[in-house]
Amino acid sequence: MDLSDGTAERIVTVFGGTGFLGRRLVQSLLEKKLR
């Protein structure tokens, strides 16, 4: 996997994703992915 071109898929695990901070973190990660 060559990370230098920026197209590599990334997998992120968020524990506590239903709490206040978790929801904000997941939303932020999704927004960055969609750019």
All heavy atoms as a GROMACS GRO file, in nm:
protein
  270
    1MET      N    1   0.085  -0.118   0.000
    1MET     CA    2   0.000   0.000   0.000
    1MET      C    3   0.089   0.124   0.000
    1MET      O    4   0.170   0.143   0.090
    1MET     CB    5  -0.090  -0.003   0.124
    1MET     CG    6  -0.170   0.121   0.140
    1MET     SD    7  -0.302   0.116   0.265
    1MET     CE    8  -0.239   0.017   0.394
    2ASP      N    9   0.075   0.206  -0.101
    2ASP     CA   10   0.154   0.328  -0.115
    2ASP      C   11   0.074   0.445  -0.061
    2ASP      O   12  -0.029   0.482  -0.117
    2ASP     CB   13   0.191   0.349  -0.261
    2ASP     CG   14   0.277   0.472  -0.280
    2ASP    OD1   15   0.331   0.523  -0.181
    2ASP    OD2   16   0.290   0.516  -0.396
    3LEU      N   17   0.117   0.504   0.049
    3LEU     CA   18   0.045   0.616   0.111
    3LEU      C   19   0.084   0.751   0.053
    3LEU      O   20   0.024   0.852   0.085
    3LEU     CB   21   0.070   0.617   0.262
    3LEU     CG   22   0.023   0.492   0.337
    3LEU    CD1   23   0.060   0.504   0.483
    3LEU    CD2   24  -0.126   0.471   0.322
    4SER      N   25   0.185   0.755  -0.034
    4SER     CA   26   0.236   0.883  -0.082
    4SER      C   27   0.139   0.957  -0.174
    4SER      O   28   0.145   1.078  -0.184
    4SER     CB   29   0.369   0.862  -0.155
    4SER     OG   30   0.350   0.780  -0.269
    5ASP      N   31   0.046   0.886  -0.240
    5ASP     CA   32  -0.044   0.955  -0.331
    5ASP      C   33  -0.172   1.002  -0.262
    5ASP      O   34  -0.254   1.069  -0.322
    5ASP     CB   35  -0.078   0.868  -0.451
    5ASP     CG   36  -0.154   0.742  -0.415
    5ASP    OD1   37  -0.178   0.718  -0.295
    5ASP    OD2   38  -0.191   0.668  -0.508
    6GLY      N   39  -0.193   0.967  -0.136
    6GLY     CA   40  -0.309   1.014  -0.059
    6GLY      C   41  -0.439   0.945  -0.090
    6GLY      O   42  -0.544   0.989  -0.045
    7THR      N   43  -0.437   0.835  -0.167
    7THR     CA   44  -0.561   0.768  -0.203
    7THR      C   45  -0.586   0.641  -0.123
    7THR      O   46  -0.684   0.573  -0.146
    7THR     CB   47  -0.562   0.732  -0.353
    7THR    OG1   48  -0.452   0.645  -0.379
    7THR    CG2   49  -0.555   0.856  -0.440
    8ALA      N   50  -0.499   0.610  -0.028
    8ALA     CA   51  -0.515   0.488   0.050
    8ALA      C   52  -0.638   0.499   0.140
    8ALA      O   53  -0.667   0.605   0.195
    8ALA     CB   54  -0.391   0.464   0.135
    9GLU      N   55  -0.709   0.389   0.153
    9GLU     CA   56  -0.827   0.385   0.240
    9GLU      C   57  -0.781   0.374   0.384
    9GLU      O   58  -0.686   0.303   0.414
    9GLU     CB   59  -0.914   0.266   0.204
    9GLU     CG   60  -1.040   0.258   0.286
    9GLU     CD   61  -1.129   0.144   0.243
    9GLU    OE1   62  -1.129   0.111   0.124
    9GLU    OE2   63  -1.196   0.089   0.329
   10ARG      N   64  -0.851   0.444   0.472
   10ARG     CA   65  -0.818   0.439   0.614
   10ARG      C   66  -0.937   0.388   0.691
   10ARG      O   67  -1.050   0.424   0.663
   10ARG     CB   68  -0.779   0.577   0.666
   10ARG     CG   69  -0.654   0.627   0.599
   10ARG     CD   70  -0.618   0.762   0.648
   10ARG     NE   71  -0.502   0.807   0.572
   10ARG     CZ   72  -0.458   0.929   0.572
   10ARG    NH1   73  -0.519   1.020   0.644
   10ARG    NH2   74  -0.354   0.963   0.502
   11ILE      N   75  -0.910   0.304   0.789
   11ILE     CA   76  -1.016   0.251   0.875
   11ILE      C   77  -0.995   0.309   1.014
   11ILE      O   78  -0.885   0.305   1.068
   11ILE     CB   79  -1.011   0.097   0.879
   11ILE    CG1   80  -1.037   0.042   0.740
   11ILE    CG2   81  -1.112   0.044   0.980
   11ILE    CD1   82  -1.018  -0.107   0.729
   12VAL      N   83  -1.103   0.364   1.069
   12VAL     CA   84  -1.097   0.426   1.201
   12VAL      C   85  -1.202   0.361   1.289
   12VAL      O   86  -1.315   0.342   1.248
   12VAL     CB   87  -1.125   0.578   1.192
   12VAL    CG1   88  -1.127   0.641   1.328
   12VAL    CG2   89  -1.023   0.645   1.102
   13THR      N   90  -1.163   0.326   1.412
   13THR     CA   91  -1.257   0.272   1.510
   13THR      C   92  -1.276   0.376   1.620
   13THR      O   93  -1.179   0.426   1.676
   13THR     CB   94  -1.203   0.143   1.572
   13THR    OG1   95  -1.180   0.049   1.467
   13THR    CG2   96  -1.301   0.085   1.672
   14VAL      N   97  -1.402   0.410   1.646
   14VAL     CA   98  -1.433   0.509   1.750
   14VAL      C   99  -1.513   0.438   1.859
   14VAL      O  100  -1.623   0.390   1.833
   14VAL     CB  101  -1.513   0.628   1.693
   14VAL    CG1  102  -1.550   0.726   1.803
   14VAL    CG2  103  -1.435   0.697   1.582
   15PHE      N  104  -1.458   0.433   1.979
   15PHE     CA  105  -1.528   0.376   2.093
   15PHE      C  106  -1.602   0.490   2.162
   15PHE      O  107  -1.548   0.599   2.178
   15PHE     CB  108  -1.431   0.310   2.191
   15PHE     CG  109  -1.364   0.189   2.133
   15PHE    CD1  110  -1.238   0.198   2.077
   15PHE    CD2  111  -1.428   0.067   2.133
   15PHE    CE1  112  -1.176   0.088   2.022
   15PHE    CE2  113  -1.367  -0.046   2.078
   15PHE     CZ  114  -1.241  -0.034   2.023
   16GLY      N  115  -1.726   0.467   2.201
   16GLY     CA  116  -1.805   0.572   2.264
   16GLY      C  117  -1.863   0.668   2.162
   16GLY      O  118  -1.883   0.785   2.190
   17GLY      N  119  -1.888   0.618   2.043
   17GLY     CA  120  -1.936   0.702   1.934
   17GLY      C  121  -2.077   0.755   1.952
   17GLY      O  122  -2.120   0.839   1.874
   18THR      N  123  -2.148   0.711   2.054
   18THR     CA  124  -2.285   0.761   2.075
   18THR      C  125  -2.289   0.876   2.175
   18THR      O  126  -2.392   0.939   2.192
   18THR     CB  127  -2.378   0.649   2.126
   18THR    OG1  128  -2.326   0.598   2.248
   18THR    CG2  129  -2.389   0.537   2.024
   19GLY      N  130  -2.178   0.904   2.240
   19GLY     CA  131  -2.173   1.015   2.335
   19GLY      C  132  -2.154   1.147   2.263
   19GLY      O  133  -2.140   1.154   2.141
   20PHE      N  134  -2.151   1.255   2.341
   20PHE     CA  135  -2.139   1.390   2.284
   20PHE      C  136  -2.013   1.405   2.200
   20PHE      O  137  -2.018   1.445   2.084
   20PHE     CB  138  -2.141   1.494   2.397
   20PHE     CG  139  -2.120   1.633   2.349
   20PHE    CD1  140  -2.221   1.703   2.286
   20PHE    CD2  141  -1.997   1.696   2.367
   20PHE    CE1  142  -2.201   1.831   2.241
   20PHE    CE2  143  -1.976   1.824   2.322
   20PHE     CZ  144  -2.079   1.893   2.259
   21LEU      N  145  -1.898   1.374   2.260
   21LEU     CA  146  -1.772   1.389   2.187
   21LEU      C  147  -1.760   1.289   2.073
   21LEU      O  148  -1.707   1.322   1.966
   21LEU     CB  149  -1.653   1.375   2.282
   21LEU     CG  150  -1.636   1.487   2.383
   21LEU    CD1  151  -1.519   1.457   2.475
   21LEU    CD2  152  -1.614   1.619   2.313
   22GLY      N  153  -1.808   1.168   2.095
   22GLY     CA  154  -1.800   1.066   1.991
   22GLY      C  155  -1.877   1.105   1.866
   22GLY      O  156  -1.829   1.088   1.755
   23ARG      N  157  -1.997   1.159   1.884
   23ARG     CA  158  -2.076   1.203   1.768
   23ARG      C  159  -2.006   1.314   1.692
   23ARG      O  160  -2.004   1.315   1.570
   23ARG     CB  161  -2.214   1.250   1.813
   23ARG     CG  162  -2.309   1.135   1.841
   23ARG     CD  163  -2.448   1.184   1.861
   23ARG     NE  164  -2.457   1.267   1.980
   23ARG     CZ  165  -2.532   1.240   2.086
   23ARG    NH1  166  -2.607   1.134   2.086
   23ARG    NH2  167  -2.532   1.319   2.189
   24ARG      N  168  -1.948   1.408   1.765
   24ARG     CA  169  -1.877   1.519   1.700
   24ARG      C  170  -1.753   1.467   1.625
   24ARG      O  171  -1.723   1.512   1.516
   24ARG     CB  172  -1.840   1.626   1.801
   24ARG     CG  173  -1.963   1.697   1.855
   24ARG     CD  174  -1.926   1.813   1.943
   24ARG     NE  175  -1.841   1.906   1.875
   24ARG     CZ  176  -1.879   2.027   1.834
   24ARG    NH1  177  -2.001   2.068   1.856
   24ARG    NH2  178  -1.794   2.108   1.773
   25LEU      N  179  -1.683   1.374   1.685
   25LEU     CA  180  -1.565   1.316   1.622
   25LEU      C  181  -1.601   1.242   1.494
   25LEU      O  182  -1.538   1.261   1.390
   25LEU     CB  183  -1.493   1.223   1.719
   25LEU     CG  184  -1.373   1.147   1.663
   25LEU    CD1  185  -1.264   1.243   1.620
   25LEU    CD2  186  -1.320   1.049   1.765
   26VAL      N  187  -1.704   1.159   1.502
   26VAL     CA  188  -1.747   1.083   1.384
   26VAL      C  189  -1.792   1.178   1.274
   26VAL      O  190  -1.757   1.160   1.157
   26VAL     CB  191  -1.858   0.982   1.422
   26VAL    CG1  192  -1.921   0.921   1.298
   26VAL    CG2  193  -1.803   0.874   1.513
   27GLN      N  194  -1.868   1.282   1.308
   27GLN     CA  195  -1.913   1.378   1.208
   27GLN      C  196  -1.795   1.447   1.142
   27GLN      O  197  -1.791   1.464   1.020
   27GLN     CB  198  -2.006   1.483   1.272
   27GLN     CG  199  -2.066   1.578   1.172
   27GLN     CD  200  -2.155   1.511   1.072
   27GLN    OE1  201  -2.230   1.420   1.104
   27GLN    NE2  202  -2.148   1.553   0.949
   28SER      N  203  -1.697   1.485   1.221
   28SER     CA  204  -1.577   1.549   1.167
   28SER      C  205  -1.501   1.457   1.073
   28SER      O  206  -1.456   1.498   0.965
   28SER     CB  207  -1.486   1.594   1.283
   28SER     OG  208  -1.368   1.650   1.235
   29LEU      N  209  -1.485   1.331   1.112
   29LEU     CA  210  -1.416   1.235   1.026
   29LEU      C  211  -1.490   1.213   0.895
   29LEU      O  212  -1.428   1.205   0.789
   29LEU     CB  213  -1.399   1.102   1.100
   29LEU     CG  214  -1.301   1.102   1.217
   29LEU    CD1  215  -1.313   0.973   1.295
   29LEU    CD2  216  -1.159   1.123   1.168
   30LEU      N  217  -1.623   1.206   0.902
   30LEU     CA  218  -1.701   1.189   0.780
   30LEU      C  219  -1.689   1.308   0.686
   30LEU      O  220  -1.678   1.293   0.565
   30LEU     CB  221  -1.848   1.163   0.815
   30LEU     CG  222  -1.880   1.025   0.870
   30LEU    CD1  223  -2.024   1.022   0.920
   30LEU    CD2  224  -1.857   0.919   0.766
   31GLU      N  225  -1.690   1.427   0.743
   31GLU     CA  226  -1.676   1.548   0.661
   31GLU      C  227  -1.540   1.551   0.591
   31GLU      O  228  -1.532   1.587   0.474
   31GLU     CB  229  -1.694   1.673   0.747
   31GLU     CG  230  -1.837   1.695   0.788
   31GLU     CD  231  -1.853   1.808   0.887
   31GLU    OE1  232  -1.750   1.873   0.921
   31GLU    OE2  233  -1.966   1.831   0.930
   32LYS      N  234  -1.436   1.511   0.662
   32LYS     CA  235  -1.301   1.510   0.601
   32LYS      C  236  -1.294   1.406   0.490
   32LYS      O  237  -1.228   1.426   0.389
   32LYS     CB  238  -1.196   1.482   0.706
   32LYS     CG  239  -1.174   1.597   0.799
   32LYS     CD  240  -1.067   1.565   0.901
   32LYS     CE  241  -1.057   1.676   1.003
   32LYS     NZ  242  -0.961   1.777   0.967
   33LYS      N  243  -1.364   1.293   0.507
   33LYS     CA  244  -1.362   1.187   0.405
   33LYS      C  245  -1.433   1.234   0.278
   33LYS      O  246  -1.392   1.200   0.168
   33LYS     CB  247  -1.430   1.061   0.458
   33LYS     CG  248  -1.433   0.950   0.357
   33LYS     CD  249  -1.505   0.830   0.406
   33LYS     CE  250  -1.507   0.727   0.295
   33LYS     NZ  251  -1.587   0.612   0.326
   34LEU      N  252  -1.538   1.312   0.293
   34LEU     CA  253  -1.619   1.351   0.178
   34LEU      C  254  -1.558   1.465   0.099
   34LEU      O  255  -1.606   1.500  -0.007
   34LEU     CB  256  -1.760   1.389   0.224
   34LEU     CG  257  -1.838   1.273   0.287
   34LEU    CD1  258  -1.973   1.323   0.339
   34LEU    CD2  259  -1.858   1.161   0.188
   35ARG      N  260  -1.451   1.524   0.147
   35ARG     CA  261  -1.387   1.636   0.074
   35ARG      C  262  -1.307   1.586  -0.042
   35ARG      O  263  -1.257   1.484  -0.051
   35ARG     CB  264  -1.295   1.716   0.165
   35ARG     CG  265  -1.372   1.795   0.265
   35ARG     CD  266  -1.278   1.879   0.343
   35ARG     NE  267  -1.346   1.922   0.463
   35ARG     CZ  268  -1.288   1.982   0.563
   35ARG    NH1  269  -1.160   2.006   0.559
   35ARG    NH2  270  -1.354   2.019   0.667
   0.00000   0.00000   0.00000
